[in-house]
Amino acid sequence: MCVKKVIRSYLVEKGLNVKRLFFLVLMIILTTSVVSPKNSNNQWGYQQKYYKFAQKNNVSTGILVNTYNRPQYLQQLIASLEKNPESQTLPFFFVLDGGPNATQKENFELITKSKIKNKEIVARKTNYGCGRSIIDARRFMFEWCDFEKIILFEDDFVASPEYI
């Protein structure tokens, strides 16, 4: 009996159809190859120093600030975050999108001059765009840095002094 017939008879016996089996196999492939980067294979190009950052620094929560081309808004966000006591204890990751129109230099200066104690800057070479940028930044925080929880801010948000 050929392999194709064996598989087909197994599917009929188990009450599965070919489309459902294809979907199940696809889900297994996606969850094992895309969602499990917690090995040393850095498929996304993240800096090695951030790998398992949360465990190395004994923190479970990280702050993520996603920004692109709006230093005037970023300045307001940073000023509001500095008023939160957690700005002196929690790690803050500023993810700066790049590209030809990016204001990374201005954003970098605002961040480095801020009173936030534990700040890390991740500057991308290209502009990921709004959707991809947020998805990748969250993946970076959860899958690469290994945080249990994150608080995500975009550059046009203003936080109250008790927000965090």
DSSP file (Angstrom, degrees, kcal/mol; ACC not computed):
  #  RESIDUE AA STRUCTURE BP1 BP2  ACC     N-H-->O    O-->H-N    N-H-->O    O-->H-N    TCO  KAPPA ALPHA  PHI   PSI    X-CA   Y-CA   Z-CA
    1    1 A M              0   0    0      0, 0.0     2,-0.1     0, 0.0     0, 0.0   0.000 360.0 360.0 360.0 135.7    0.0    0.0    0.0
    2    2 A C     >  -     0   0    0      1,-0.1     4,-1.9     4,-0.0     3,-0.3  -0.348 360.0-111.8 -77.9 161.2    1.4    3.4   -0.9
    3    3 A V  H  > S+     0   0    0      1,-0.2     4,-2.7     2,-0.2     5,-0.2   0.873 115.4  58.0 -59.3 -40.9    2.0    6.1    1.7
    4    4 A K  H  > S+     0   0    0      1,-0.2     4,-2.4     2,-0.2    -1,-0.2   0.899 107.5  46.4 -59.3 -42.6   -0.7    8.3    0.3
    5    5 A K  H  > S+     0   0    0     -3,-0.3     4,-2.6     2,-0.2    -1,-0.2   0.879 111.2  52.4 -68.6 -37.8   -3.4    5.6    0.8
    6    6 A V  H  X S+     0   0    0     -4,-1.9     4,-2.1     2,-0.2    -2,-0.2   0.933 112.1  45.4 -63.0 -45.9   -2.1    4.8    4.3
    7    7 A I  H  X S+     0   0    0     -4,-2.7     4,-2.5     2,-0.2    -2,-0.2   0.932 113.2  50.1 -63.0 -46.0   -2.4    8.5    5.3
    8    8 A R  H  X S+     0   0    0     -4,-2.4     4,-2.3    -5,-0.2    -2,-0.2   0.910 111.2  48.1 -61.2 -42.9   -5.8    8.8    3.7
    9    9 A S  H  X S+     0   0    0     -4,-2.6     4,-2.3     1,-0.2    -1,-0.2   0.873 111.2  51.5 -67.1 -35.0   -7.2    5.7    5.5
   10   10 A Y  H  X S+     0   0    0     -4,-2.1     4,-2.2    -5,-0.2    -2,-0.2   0.922 110.0  49.5 -64.3 -43.7   -5.8    7.0    8.8
   11   11 A L  H  X>S+     0   0    0     -4,-2.5     5,-2.8     2,-0.2     4,-0.7   0.917 112.0  47.3 -61.8 -43.9   -7.5   10.4    8.3
   12   12 A V  H ><5S+     0   0    0     -4,-2.3     3,-0.7     1,-0.2    -1,-0.2   0.916 111.4  51.8 -63.7 -42.4  -10.8    8.7    7.5
   13   13 A E  H 3<5S+     0   0    0     -4,-2.3    -1,-0.2     1,-0.2    -2,-0.2   0.878 114.4  42.3 -61.1 -39.3  -10.5    6.5   10.5
   14   14 A K  H 3<5S-     0   0    0     -4,-2.2    -1,-0.2    -5,-0.1    -2,-0.2   0.478 114.3-115.4 -88.4  -3.3   -9.8    9.5   12.8
   15   15 A G  T <<5S+     0   0    0     -4,-0.7     2,-0.3    -3,-0.7    -3,-0.2   0.764  70.7 133.6  77.1  24.6  -12.5   11.6   11.2
   16   16 A L      < -     0   0    0     -5,-2.8    -1,-0.3    -6,-0.2     2,-0.2  -0.794  43.5-146.5-105.9 149.7  -10.1   14.2    9.8
   17   17 A N     >  -     0   0    0     -2,-0.3     4,-2.2    -3,-0.1     5,-0.2  -0.689  30.1-105.7-107.3 170.1  -10.1   15.6    6.3
   18   18 A V  H  > S+     0   0    0     -2,-0.2     4,-2.7     1,-0.2     5,-0.2   0.874 118.0  53.4 -63.5 -39.7   -7.0   16.7    4.3
   19   19 A K  H  > S+     0   0    0      1,-0.2     4,-2.3     2,-0.2    -1,-0.2   0.911 110.2  47.5 -63.4 -41.8   -7.7   20.5    4.8
   20   20 A R  H  > S+     0   0    0      2,-0.2     4,-2.4     1,-0.2    -1,-0.2   0.907 112.0  49.8 -66.9 -40.2   -7.9   20.1    8.6
   21   21 A L  H  X S+     0   0    0     -4,-2.2     4,-2.7     2,-0.2     5,-0.2   0.923 109.8  51.4 -62.8 -44.0   -4.7   18.0    8.7
   22   22 A F  H  X S+     0   0    0     -4,-2.7     4,-2.6     1,-0.2    -2,-0.2   0.924 110.3  49.5 -57.7 -45.1   -3.0   20.7    6.5
   23   23 A F  H  X S+     0   0    0     -4,-2.3     4,-2.4     2,-0.2    -2,-0.2   0.916 111.4  48.5 -61.1 -44.9   -4.1   23.4    9.0
   24   24 A L  H  X S+     0   0    0     -4,-2.4     4,-2.1     2,-0.2    -2,-0.2   0.913 112.8  47.4 -62.8 -43.9   -2.9   21.4   12.0
   25   25 A V  H  X S+     0   0    0     -4,-2.7     4,-2.5     2,-0.2    -1,-0.2   0.915 111.5  51.4 -64.3 -42.5    0.5   20.7   10.4
   26   26 A L  H  X S+     0   0    0     -4,-2.6     4,-2.7    -5,-0.2    -2,-0.2   0.914 109.4  49.8 -60.3 -43.6    0.8   24.4    9.4
   27   27 A M  H  X S+     0   0    0     -4,-2.4     4,-2.6     2,-0.2     5,-0.2   0.893 110.4  50.4 -63.4 -40.1    0.0   25.5   13.0
   28   28 A I  H  X S+     0   0    0     -4,-2.1     4,-1.8     2,-0.2     5,-0.2   0.927 112.1  47.5 -63.7 -44.4    2.7   23.1   14.4
   29   29 A I  H  X S+     0   0    0     -4,-2.5     4,-2.2     1,-0.2     5,-0.3   0.934 113.9  47.2 -62.2 -46.5    5.3   24.4   11.9
   30   30 A L  H  X>S+     0   0    0     -4,-2.7     4,-2.2     1,-0.2     5,-1.0   0.913 113.0  47.4 -64.0 -43.6    4.4   28.0   12.7
   31   31 A T  H  <5S+     0   0    0     -4,-2.6    -1,-0.2     1,-0.2    -2,-0.2   0.808 116.9  42.8 -72.3 -27.3    4.5   27.6   16.5
   32   32 A T  H  <5S+     0   0    0     -4,-1.8    -1,-0.2    -5,-0.2    -2,-0.2   0.817 123.3  33.6 -87.5 -29.5    7.7   25.7   16.5
   33   33 A S  H  <5S+     0   0    0     -4,-2.2    -2,-0.2    -5,-0.2    -3,-0.2   0.780 128.4  28.9 -97.7 -26.5    9.7   27.8   14.1
   34   34 A V  T  <5S+     0   0    0     -4,-2.2    -3,-0.2    -5,-0.3    -2,-0.1   0.825 120.3  44.1-102.1 -37.3    8.4   31.3   14.6
   35   35 A V  S   <S+     0   0    0     -5,-1.0    -3,-0.1     1,-0.2    -4,-0.1   0.376 101.1  68.5 -96.1   5.2    7.3   31.6   18.2
   36   36 A S        +     0   0    0     -4,-0.1    -1,-0.2     1,-0.1     3,-0.1  -0.505  45.8 138.0-124.1  68.4   10.2   29.8   19.9
   37   37 A P        +     0   0    0      0, 0.0     2,-1.5     0, 0.0    -1,-0.1   0.287  33.1 117.5 -89.5  12.9   13.4   32.0   19.5
   38   38 A K        +     0   0    0     -3,-0.1     2,-0.2     2,-0.1     4,-0.1   0.026  57.7  85.8 -78.3  36.9   14.5   31.4   23.1
   39   39 A N  S    S-     0   0    0     -2,-1.5     0, 0.0     2,-0.3     0, 0.0  -0.674 100.3 -94.1-119.3-178.2   17.6   29.7   21.8
   40   40 A S  S    S+     0   0    0     -2,-0.2     2,-1.0     2,-0.1    -2,-0.1   0.578  94.7 104.4 -77.8  -5.8   20.9   31.3   20.9
   41   41 A N        -     0   0    0      1,-0.1     2,-1.6     2,-0.0    -2,-0.3  -0.658  60.5-159.8 -77.0 103.3   19.8   31.4   17.2
   42   42 A N    >   +     0   0    0     -2,-1.0     3,-0.9     1,-0.2    -1,-0.1  -0.609  21.5 167.1 -88.6  80.6   19.0   35.1   16.8
   43   43 A Q  T 3  S+     0   0    0     -2,-1.6    -1,-0.2     1,-0.2    -2,-0.0   0.635  72.5  52.2 -72.5 -13.5   16.8   35.0   13.8
   44   44 A W  T 3  S-     0   0    0     -3,-0.1    -1,-0.2    -7,-0.1    -2,-0.1   0.513 108.2-116.3-102.2  -5.7   15.6   38.6   14.2
   45   45 A G    <   +     0   0    0     -3,-0.9    -2,-0.1     1,-0.2     2,-0.1   0.717  55.5 159.9  81.7  20.4   18.9   40.3   14.5
   46   46 A Y        -     0   0    0      1,-0.1    -1,-0.2     2,-0.1     2,-0.2  -0.405  50.5 -92.7 -74.0 154.5   18.5   41.6   18.1
   47   47 A Q    >   -     0   0    0      1,-0.1     3,-1.6    -2,-0.1     4,-0.3  -0.468  27.5-134.2 -69.4 135.0   21.6   42.5   20.1
   48   48 A Q  G >  S+     0   0    0      1,-0.3     3,-1.7    -2,-0.2    -1,-0.1   0.791  99.5  70.6 -60.7 -30.3   22.9   39.6   22.2
   49   49 A K  G 3  S+     0   0    0      1,-0.3    -1,-0.3     3,-0.0    -2,-0.0   0.729  97.7  51.7 -63.5 -19.7   23.3   41.8   25.3
   50   50 A Y  G X  S+     0   0    0     -3,-1.6     3,-2.0     2,-0.1    -1,-0.3   0.505  77.6 122.3 -93.3  -4.8   19.5   42.0   25.6
   51   51 A Y  T <  S-     0   0    0     -3,-1.7    94,-0.2    -4,-0.3     5,-0.1  -0.424  94.8  -7.7 -63.5 123.1   19.0   38.2   25.4
   52   52 A K  T 3> S+     0   0    0     92,-3.2     4,-2.4    -2,-0.2    -1,-0.3   0.831  86.1 159.7  57.3  36.2   17.2   37.1   28.6
   53   53 A F  H <>  +     0   0    0     -3,-2.0     4,-1.9     1,-0.2    93,-0.2   0.874  67.3  55.8 -53.3 -43.3   17.7   40.7   30.0
   54   54 A A  H  4>S+     0   0    0     91,-2.6     5,-2.3    -4,-0.2     4,-0.4   0.919 110.5  43.2 -61.3 -45.4   14.8   40.2   32.5
   55   55 A Q  H >45S+     0   0    0     90,-0.5     3,-0.9     1,-0.2    -1,-0.2   0.923 112.9  51.8 -66.6 -43.9   16.4   37.1   34.1
   56   56 A K  H 3<5S+     0   0    0     -4,-2.4    -1,-0.2     1,-0.2    -2,-0.2   0.825 119.2  36.8 -62.2 -31.1   19.9   38.6   34.1
   57   57 A N  T 3<5S-     0   0    0     -4,-1.9    -1,-0.2    -5,-0.2    -2,-0.2   0.303 108.2-122.4-106.6   7.3   18.6   41.8   35.9
   58   58 A N  T < 5 +     0   0    0     -3,-0.9     2,-0.3    -4,-0.4    -3,-0.2   0.892  67.1 128.3  54.7  47.9   16.0   40.0   38.1
   59   59 A V      < -     0   0    0     -5,-2.3    -1,-0.2    -6,-0.1    -2,-0.2  -0.967  42.5-168.8-129.7 148.7   13.0   42.0   36.8
   60   60 A S  S    S+     0   0    0     -2,-0.3    89,-2.4     1,-0.1    88,-1.5   0.620  72.2  59.0-108.6 -18.2    9.7   40.7   35.5
   61   61 A T  E     -a  149   0A   0     87,-0.2     2,-0.3    86,-0.2    89,-0.2  -0.937  59.2-176.5-119.7 135.2    8.3   44.0   34.0
   62   62 A G  E     -a  150   0A   0     87,-2.0    89,-2.1    -2,-0.4     2,-0.5  -0.928  21.7-131.2-125.7 153.0    9.8   46.2   31.3
   63   63 A I  E     -ab 151  92A   0     28,-2.8    30,-3.4    -2,-0.3     2,-0.5  -0.896  20.4-162.4-104.1 129.7    8.7   49.5   29.9
   64   64 A L  E     -ab 152  93A   0     87,-3.0    89,-3.2    -2,-0.5     2,-0.5  -0.956   6.9-173.1-115.9 124.8    8.6   49.7   26.1
   65   65 A V  E     -ab 153  94A   0     28,-3.1    30,-3.0    -2,-0.5     2,-0.5  -0.972   8.0-163.1-118.3 117.4    8.5   53.1   24.3
   66   66 A N  E     +ab 154  95A   0     87,-2.7    89,-1.4    -2,-0.5     2,-0.3  -0.869  19.9 160.9-103.3 127.1    8.0   52.9   20.6
   67   67 A T  E     + b   0  96A   0     28,-2.6    30,-2.4    -2,-0.5    -2,-0.0  -0.971  17.9 164.7-145.4 158.4    8.8   56.0   18.5
   68   68 A Y  S    S-     0   0    0     -2,-0.3    35,-1.0    28,-0.2    39,-0.2   0.412  72.2 -10.1-133.5 -80.2    9.6   57.1   15.0
   69   69 A N  S    S+     0   0    0     33,-0.2    35,-0.0     1,-0.1    27,-0.0  -0.130  99.8  89.8-130.7  36.3    9.5   60.6   13.8
   70   70 A R    >>  +     0   0    0      1,-0.1     4,-2.4     2,-0.1     3,-0.6  -0.530  32.7 162.4-137.0  69.9    8.0   62.8   16.4
   71   71 A P  H 3> S+     0   0    0      0, 0.0     4,-2.5     0, 0.0     5,-0.2   0.821  77.4  60.9 -60.5 -30.8   10.5   64.2   18.9
   72   72 A Q  H 3> S+     0   0    0      2,-0.2     4,-1.1     1,-0.2     5,-0.1   0.891 110.4  40.6 -64.7 -37.7    8.1   66.9   20.1
   73   73 A Y  H <> S+     0   0    0     -3,-0.6     4,-2.4     2,-0.2    -1,-0.2   0.898 112.6  54.9 -74.0 -41.5    5.7   64.2   21.3
   74   74 A L  H  X S+     0   0    0     -4,-2.4     4,-2.9     1,-0.2     5,-0.2   0.887 104.3  55.4 -58.9 -39.0    8.5   62.0   22.6
   75   75 A Q  H  X S+     0   0    0     -4,-2.5     4,-2.2     1,-0.2    -1,-0.2   0.905 108.8  47.1 -60.7 -42.3    9.7   64.9   24.8
   76   76 A Q  H  X S+     0   0    0     -4,-1.1     4,-1.9     2,-0.2    -2,-0.2   0.899 112.6  49.7 -66.4 -40.9    6.2   65.2   26.3
   77   77 A L  H  X S+     0   0    0     -4,-2.4     4,-2.6    78,-0.4    82,-0.3   0.941 111.0  48.7 -63.3 -47.4    6.0   61.5   27.0
   78   78 A I  H  X S+     0   0    0     -4,-2.9     4,-2.4     1,-0.2    -2,-0.2   0.920 109.6  52.5 -59.8 -44.4    9.4   61.4   28.6
   79   79 A A  H  X S+     0   0    0     -4,-2.2     4,-0.6     1,-0.2    -1,-0.2   0.893 112.2  45.8 -59.2 -39.7    8.6   64.3   30.8
   80   80 A S  H >< S+     0   0    0     -4,-1.9     3,-0.7     1,-0.2     4,-0.3   0.883 112.2  50.4 -71.8 -37.1    5.4   62.6   32.0
   81   81 A L  H >< S+     0   0    0     -4,-2.6     3,-1.7     1,-0.2     6,-0.3   0.845 101.1  63.1 -68.9 -33.1    7.2   59.2   32.6
   82   82 A E  H 3< S+     0   0    0     -4,-2.4    -1,-0.2     1,-0.3    -2,-0.2   0.755  95.2  61.6 -62.6 -23.4    9.9   60.9   34.6
   83   83 A K  T << S+     0   0    0     -3,-0.7    -1,-0.3    -4,-0.6    -2,-0.2   0.607  86.4  89.5 -79.4 -11.9    7.2   61.9   37.1
   84   84 A N  S X  S-     0   0    0     -3,-1.7     3,-2.0    -4,-0.3     4,-0.2  -0.732  78.3-137.9 -85.4 131.8    6.5   58.2   37.8
   85   85 A P  G >  S+     0   0    0      0, 0.0     3,-1.8     0, 0.0     4,-0.2   0.800 100.9  68.9 -59.5 -27.2    8.6   56.7   40.6
   86   86 A E  G >> S+     0   0    0      1,-0.3     4,-2.5     2,-0.2     3,-1.3   0.660  77.9  80.1 -67.0 -14.0    9.1   53.6   38.5
   87   87 A S  G <4 S+     0   0    0     -3,-2.0    30,-2.2    -6,-0.3    31,-0.5   0.656  95.3  48.0 -66.6 -11.6   11.2   55.6   36.1
   88   88 A Q  G <4 S+     0   0    0     -3,-1.8    -1,-0.3    28,-0.2    -2,-0.2   0.488 123.3  28.2-102.8  -6.2   14.0   55.1   38.7
   89   89 A T  T <4 S+     0   0    0     -3,-1.3    -2,-0.2    -4,-0.2    -3,-0.1   0.733 102.5  70.6-123.6 -40.5   13.5   51.4   39.1
   90   90 A L  S  < S-     0   0    0     -4,-2.5    28,-0.5     1,-0.1     2,-0.3  -0.491  82.2-108.3 -84.6 151.9   12.1   49.6   36.0
   91   91 A P        -     0   0    0      0, 0.0   -28,-2.8     0, 0.0     2,-0.5  -0.635  30.3-154.2 -78.3 134.8   14.1   49.1   32.8
   92   92 A F  E     -bc  63 119A   0     26,-3.3    28,-2.9    -2,-0.3     2,-0.6  -0.939   4.7-162.9-110.6 126.8   12.9   51.3   29.9
   93   93 A F  E     -bc  64 120A   0    -30,-3.4   -28,-3.1    -2,-0.5     2,-0.7  -0.950   2.2-162.9-111.3 118.4   13.5   50.2   26.3
   94   94 A F  E     -bc  65 121A   0     26,-3.1    28,-3.2    -2,-0.6     2,-0.7  -0.899   4.9-162.3-101.3 115.7   13.1   52.9   23.7
   95   95 A V  E     -bc  66 122A   0    -30,-3.0   -28,-2.6    -2,-0.7     2,-0.6  -0.889   6.0-164.8-103.5 116.1   12.7   51.4   20.2
   96   96 A L  E     -bc  67 123A   0     26,-2.9    28,-3.0    -2,-0.7   -28,-0.2  -0.885  11.6-141.1-106.2 116.8   13.5   53.9   17.5
   97   97 A D        -     0   0    0    -30,-2.4    30,-0.3    -2,-0.6     6,-0.2  -0.451  23.4-155.9 -70.2 149.7   12.4   53.2   13.9
   98   98 A G        +     0   0    0     28,-2.4    28,-0.3    -2,-0.1     3,-0.2  -0.091  33.0 115.6-109.1-153.4   14.9   54.2   11.3
   99   99 A G  S >  S-     0   0    0     26,-1.1     3,-1.3    27,-0.2    27,-0.1  -0.425  79.2 -58.8 109.4 173.7   14.8   55.1    7.6
  100  100 A P  T 3  S+     0   0    0      0, 0.0    -1,-0.1     0, 0.0    26,-0.0   0.769 133.3  43.4 -65.4 -27.0   15.6   58.2    5.6
  101  101 A N  T 3  S+     0   0    0     -3,-0.2    -2,-0.1     2,-0.0    -3,-0.0   0.358  87.0 125.9 -98.7   5.7   13.0   60.4    7.3
  102  102 A A    <   -     0   0    0     -3,-1.3     3,-0.2     1,-0.1   -33,-0.2  -0.276  52.9-151.0 -69.6 149.2   13.7   59.2   10.9
  103  103 A T     >  +     0   0    0    -35,-1.0     4,-2.6    -6,-0.2     5,-0.2  -0.281  47.0 139.0-108.8  44.2   14.6   61.7   13.6
  104  104 A Q  H  >  +     0   0    0      1,-0.2     4,-3.2     2,-0.2     5,-0.2   0.871  67.4  54.6 -59.7 -39.4   16.7   59.1   15.5
  105  105 A K  H  > S+     0   0    0     -3,-0.2     4,-2.2     2,-0.2    -1,-0.2   0.947 112.1  42.9 -61.6 -48.1   19.4   61.7   16.4
  106  106 A E  H  > S+     0   0    0      2,-0.2     4,-2.1     1,-0.2    -2,-0.2   0.916 116.6  47.8 -63.3 -43.8   16.9   64.0   18.0
  107  107 A N  H  X S+     0   0    0     -4,-2.6     4,-2.3     1,-0.2    -2,-0.2   0.910 109.9  53.1 -63.6 -42.2   15.1   61.2   19.8
  108  108 A F  H  X S+     0   0    0     -4,-3.2     4,-2.7    -5,-0.2     5,-0.2   0.914 108.8  49.5 -59.3 -44.4   18.4   59.7   21.0
  109  109 A E  H  X S+     0   0    0     -4,-2.2     4,-1.9    -5,-0.2    -1,-0.2   0.910 110.1  50.6 -63.0 -42.8   19.4   63.1   22.5
  110  110 A L  H  X S+     0   0    0     -4,-2.1     4,-0.6     1,-0.2    -1,-0.2   0.913 113.4  45.9 -60.7 -42.7   16.0   63.4   24.3
  111  111 A I  H >< S+     0   0    0     -4,-2.3     3,-1.0     1,-0.2     5,-0.2   0.938 112.2  48.4 -68.6 -47.3   16.3   59.9   25.8
  112  112 A T  H 3< S+     0   0    0     -4,-2.7    -1,-0.2     1,-0.3    -2,-0.2   0.818 112.4  49.8 -66.4 -28.8   19.9   60.2   26.9
  113  113 A K  H 3< S+     0   0    0     -4,-1.9    -1,-0.3    -5,-0.2    -2,-0.2   0.580  91.3 106.8 -82.9  -9.4   19.2   63.6   28.6
  114  114 A S  S << S-     0   0    0     -3,-1.0    -3,-0.1    -4,-0.6   -35,-0.0  -0.191  77.0-125.1 -69.9 162.9   16.2   62.2   30.4
  115  115 A K  S    S+     0   0    0    -37,-0.1     2,-0.3   -36,-0.0    -1,-0.1   0.373  70.2 124.3 -87.5   2.8   16.1   61.5   34.2
  116  116 A I        -     0   0    0     -5,-0.2     3,-0.3     1,-0.1   -28,-0.2  -0.507  52.3-153.3 -66.8 128.0   15.0   57.9   33.5
  117  117 A K  S    S+     0   0    0    -30,-2.2     2,-1.0    -2,-0.3   -29,-0.2   0.961  77.4  38.7 -74.8 -54.2   17.5   55.8   35.3
  118  118 A N  S    S+     0   0    0    -31,-0.5   -26,-3.3   -28,-0.5     2,-0.4  -0.766  77.4 157.3-105.1  89.7   17.6   52.5   33.5
  119  119 A K  E     -c   92   0A   0     -2,-1.0     2,-0.4    -3,-0.3   -26,-0.2  -0.932  20.9-173.3-121.5 138.0   17.2   53.2   29.8
  120  120 A E  E     -c   93   0A   0    -28,-2.9   -26,-3.1    -2,-0.4     2,-0.5  -0.974  12.4-150.4-124.5 140.5   18.2   51.2   26.8
  121  121 A I  E     -c   94   0A   0     -2,-0.4     2,-0.6   -28,-0.2   -26,-0.2  -0.957   8.3-171.1-117.7 123.8   17.9   52.4   23.2
  122  122 A V  E     -c   95   0A   0    -28,-3.2   -26,-2.9    -2,-0.5     2,-0.6  -0.939  11.1-169.5-112.3 107.1   17.3   50.1   20.3
  123  123 A A  E     -c   96   0A   0     -2,-0.6     2,-0.2   -28,-0.2   -26,-0.2  -0.874   8.1-150.8-104.1 117.6   17.8   52.0   17.0
  124  124 A R        -     0   0    0    -28,-3.0   -25,-0.2    -2,-0.6    -2,-0.0  -0.527  12.3-140.1 -83.2 152.2   16.6   50.2   13.9
  125  125 A K  S    S+     0   0    0     -2,-0.2   -26,-1.1   -27,-0.2     2,-0.3   0.781  84.4  39.1 -80.5 -28.1   18.3   50.9   10.5
  126  126 A T  S    S-     0   0    0    -28,-0.3   -28,-2.4   -27,-0.1     2,-0.8  -0.748  89.5-102.0-121.0 166.8   15.0   50.9    8.6
  127  127 A N        -     0   0    0     -2,-0.3   -28,-0.1   -30,-0.3     3,-0.1  -0.804  28.3-172.8 -88.9 112.1   11.5   52.1    9.1
  128  128 A Y        -     0   0    0     -2,-0.8     4,-0.4     1,-0.1    -1,-0.2   0.698  38.3-125.1 -76.8 -19.2    9.4   49.0   10.0
  129  129 A G     >  -     0   0    0      3,-0.2     4,-2.4     1,-0.1     5,-0.2  -0.040  33.6 -69.3  85.6 162.2    6.1   51.0    9.8
  130  130 A C  H  > S+     0   0    0      2,-0.2     4,-1.8     1,-0.2     5,-0.2   0.922 127.8  39.0 -58.0 -55.3    3.5   51.3   12.6
  131  131 A G  H  > S+     0   0    0      1,-0.2     4,-2.2     2,-0.2     5,-0.2   0.957 120.3  42.4 -64.2 -53.4    2.1   47.8   12.7
  132  132 A R  H  > S+     0   0    0     -4,-0.4     4,-2.8     1,-0.2     5,-0.3   0.863 111.2  57.8 -62.8 -36.5    5.3   45.8   12.2
  133  133 A S  H  X S+     0   0    0     -4,-2.4     4,-2.3     2,-0.2    -1,-0.2   0.925 109.8  42.5 -61.1 -46.1    7.2   48.1   14.5
  134  134 A I  H  X S+     0   0    0     -4,-1.8     4,-2.4    -5,-0.2     5,-0.2   0.911 114.9  50.0 -68.5 -42.5    4.9   47.4   17.5
  135  135 A I  H  X S+     0   0    0     -4,-2.2     4,-2.3     1,-0.2    -2,-0.2   0.939 114.5  44.3 -61.1 -46.8    4.7   43.7   16.8
  136  136 A D  H  X S+     0   0    0     -4,-2.8     4,-2.7     1,-0.2    -2,-0.2   0.891 111.6  53.0 -66.8 -38.9    8.5   43.3   16.5
  137  137 A A  H  X S+     0   0    0     -4,-2.3     4,-2.2    -5,-0.3    -1,-0.2   0.905 111.0  46.7 -64.3 -40.4    9.0   45.5   19.6
  138  138 A R  H  X S+     0   0    0     -4,-2.4     4,-2.9     2,-0.2     5,-0.4   0.914 111.7  51.1 -66.9 -41.1    6.7   43.3   21.7
  139  139 A R  H  X>S+     0   0    0     -4,-2.3     4,-2.4    -5,-0.2     5,-1.2   0.931 109.5  51.7 -59.3 -44.3    8.4   40.2   20.3
  140  140 A F  I  X>S+     0   0    0     -4,-2.7     5,-2.7     3,-0.2     4,-0.7   0.926 113.6  43.4 -56.8 -47.7   11.7   41.7   21.3
  141  141 A M  I  <5S+     0   0    0     -4,-2.2     6,-2.2     3,-0.2    -2,-0.2   0.926 125.3  31.0 -68.1 -45.8   10.5   42.4   24.9
  142  142 A F  I  <5S+     0   0    0     -4,-2.9    -3,-0.2     4,-0.2    -2,-0.2   0.947 130.2  29.8 -80.3 -50.1    8.7   39.1   25.5
  143  143 A E  I  <5S+     0   0    0     -4,-2.4    -3,-0.2    -5,-0.4    -2,-0.1   0.856 131.5  27.9 -85.1 -36.0   10.7   36.5   23.4
  144  144 A W  I  <<S+     0   0    0     -5,-1.2   -92,-3.2    -4,-0.7   -91,-0.2   0.914 130.6  33.6 -92.9 -51.0   14.2   38.0   23.4
  145  145 A C  S   <S-     0   0    0     -5,-2.7   -91,-2.6   -94,-0.2   -90,-0.5   0.727  99.0-137.4 -78.4 -21.2   14.4   39.9   26.7
  146  146 A D        +     0   0    0     -6,-0.3    -4,-0.2     1,-0.2     2,-0.2   0.814  37.2 168.1  72.1  34.8   12.1   37.4   28.4
  147  147 A F        -     0   0    0     -6,-2.2    -1,-0.2     1,-0.1   -86,-0.2  -0.527  32.7-150.2 -74.7 145.9    9.9   39.8   30.3
  148  148 A E  S    S+     0   0    0    -88,-1.5     2,-0.3     1,-0.3   -87,-0.2   0.836  83.3  16.2 -79.3 -36.8    6.8   38.4   31.9
  149  149 A K  E     -a   61   0A   0    -89,-2.4   -87,-2.0    -8,-0.1     2,-0.3  -0.974  66.0-170.9-136.7 148.3    4.9   41.8   31.6
  150  150 A I  E     -a   62   0A   0     -2,-0.3     2,-0.5   -89,-0.2   -87,-0.2  -0.977  16.9-145.4-134.7 153.8    5.5   44.9   29.6
  151  151 A I  E     -a   63   0A   0    -89,-2.1   -87,-3.0    -2,-0.3     2,-0.5  -0.987  24.8-152.4-115.4 120.6    3.9   48.3   29.6
  152  152 A L  E     +a   64   0A   0     -2,-0.5     2,-0.4   -89,-0.2   -87,-0.2  -0.809  15.5 179.8-102.3 128.6    3.8   49.7   26.1
  153  153 A F  E     -a   65   0A   0    -89,-3.2   -87,-2.7    -2,-0.5     2,-0.3  -0.972  15.2-150.8-122.4 140.1    3.8   53.4   25.3
  154  154 A E  E >   -a   66   0A   0     -2,-0.4     3,-1.7   -89,-0.2   -87,-0.2  -0.746  36.2-104.8-100.5 161.2    3.8   55.1   21.9
  155  155 A D  T 3  S+     0   0    0    -89,-1.4   -78,-0.4    -2,-0.3   -79,-0.1   0.655 115.1  59.4 -65.3 -16.4    5.4   58.5   21.6
  156  156 A D  T 3  S+     0   0    0    -80,-0.1     2,-0.3   -79,-0.1    -1,-0.3   0.235  84.5 102.6 -97.2  16.3    2.2   60.5   21.5
  157  157 A F    <   -     0   0    0     -3,-1.7     2,-0.5   -83,-0.0   -77,-0.2  -0.738  54.7-157.8 -96.8 144.7    1.0   59.3   24.9
  158  158 A V        -     0   0    0     -2,-0.3     2,-0.3   -78,-0.1   -81,-0.1  -0.987  14.2-151.8-122.7 121.9    1.2   61.4   28.1
  159  159 A A        -     0   0    0     -2,-0.5   -76,-0.1   -82,-0.3   -75,-0.0  -0.660  12.8-123.2 -95.4 145.1    1.2   59.4   31.3
  160  160 A S    >   -     0   0    0     -2,-0.3     3,-1.8     1,-0.1     4,-0.4  -0.404  36.0-102.5 -75.4 163.6   -0.1   60.7   34.7
  161  161 A P  T 3  S+     0   0    0      0, 0.0     3,-0.1     0, 0.0    -1,-0.1   0.691 123.8  41.0 -63.0 -17.8    2.4   60.6   37.6
  162  162 A E  T 3  S+     0   0    0    -78,-0.1   -78,-0.0     1,-0.1    -2,-0.0   0.258  84.8 106.1-109.4  10.1    0.7   57.5   39.0
  163  163 A Y    <         0   0    0     -3,-1.8    -1,-0.1     1,-0.3   -82,-0.1   0.896 360.0 360.0 -63.2 -45.1    0.2   55.7   35.7
  164  164 A I              0   0    0     -4,-0.4    -1,-0.3    -3,-0.1    -2,-0.1   0.493 360.0 360.0 -78.0 360.0    2.9   53.0   36.0
